[in-house]
């Protein structure tokens, strides 16, 4: 592919949506003529959707902007067919999934012919022995099936589904629904770096999502008044125990998604060991302190978190935290049960080598929305936590992105009208809007018809020559309301340059009124 490629949705998303279920007993029963007709129609729709997808990829190859949208629409049609197959007597998902699987495994491009795809024709009927090999030979599908199937994943057996959890689900589905959907979008964009750290330690993905949703809503730069920071809200001391904190550049790795996932998985496993693998107690330790949780568990004789004595030994915040995490995890596993349609997220990871210096703000503007709800600023910030939103990133820098962002970057951000508009908006100076009095403005007013006075009026003089550029002060005293970004703009230097000159740590760059900053490397505007 040339500028970008259309990436198929992972098969695990279909599994998460509940489309891959064990073949019901009805599938093995005799299929009526009417059912055969319906199955044949489904197969025809699947074949047409495949053909549309191939045609759309040809448009993508030709840089036709319609290609990506038509490819997405074709994939959605395939998923609709799969959803209808679930409810159709005698319809065998394995056969219909074969087409989807071929595209998934082959990463088909616009030059692939229908013969190369092996597009099948004819009805797909029940064959109970056909499903297991198909799913099992796709590792991601097998892993997702084990975890996400409503009846087989282990998480349901590890926690209690009680009225407290149900009340948490009610909150996530009402007032907190926007936060839940935002958390899901943010998680899916970071899943490629976070989930493997939990998977290899044998912990459920749903628990990872639940903690992240409750702690930060998936915002990498989230902080608390108590000093917790990052996706998983590690306190400084606990973070240091698990290898998190300022690195050699001053960046706090609590804000790094992979590092935070690794540390949180290690912490949960460390807590669950002495707590008899009790998730509720491990969550209570995560929020309310490991010492308190260990004491409560020991003194209660190993009773459940929900036992009256144990429950009352924890502060109100922890009594709220535990069921809310479990509730978010439960919805993550059972979205259809609660009528939740999680947004589709194209999160195939890749990198971009910047063709010119830019900021995350500028990229957010030129990338546009492209069928997203909120655009790409949060995605870029989460995937590149070392950079401030308004800090200049030099040309040639490689940043993390998704394949969709990479395609949009090449199309809209390197050059062209939208790139020019984004640069104009980013560099707009509010002070330039202020109209200042001209040096030749008249001080005296002249009465209408008074020619003598008019002749005596002061002559018009040319404006004085521009004053020579001021030399840059060596320091700046921080005033109330100043930020490192506003100071950098004022003295024409980068945020990173100022931070390094003054030993300020990302990403907060905390300043206090009266503090003196060195302006080494800056120049006055």
Buried (B, 14 or more C-beta within 10 A) or exposed (E): BEEBBBBBBBBBBBBBBBBBBEBEEEBEEEBEEEBBEBBBBBBBBBBBBBBBBBBBBBBBBEEEEEBBBBBBEBBEBBBBBBBBBEEBBBBBBBBBBBBBBBBBEEEBBBEBEEEEBEBBEEBBBBEBEBBBEBBEEBEEBBBBBEBBBEEEBEBBEBBBEEEBBEBBBEBBBEEBEEBBBBBBBBBBBBBBBBBBBBBEBEBBBBBBBBBBBBBBBBBBBBBEEEEBBBBBBBBBEBBEBBEBBBEEEBBBBBBBBBBBBBBBBBBBBBBBEBBEEBBBBBBBBBBBBBEBBBEBBEEBEEBEBBBEEBBEBBEEEBBBBBBBBBBBBBBBBBBEEEEBEBEBBBBBBBEBEBBBEBBBBBBBBBBBEBEBEEBBBBBBBBBBBBBBBBBBBEEEBEBBBBBBBBBBBBBBBEEEEBBEEBBEEBEEEEEEEEEEEEEEEEEEEBEEEEEEEEEEEEEEEEEEEEEEEEEBEEEBEBEEEBBBBEBBBBBEBBBBBBBBBBEBEBBEBEBEEEBEBBBBBBEEE
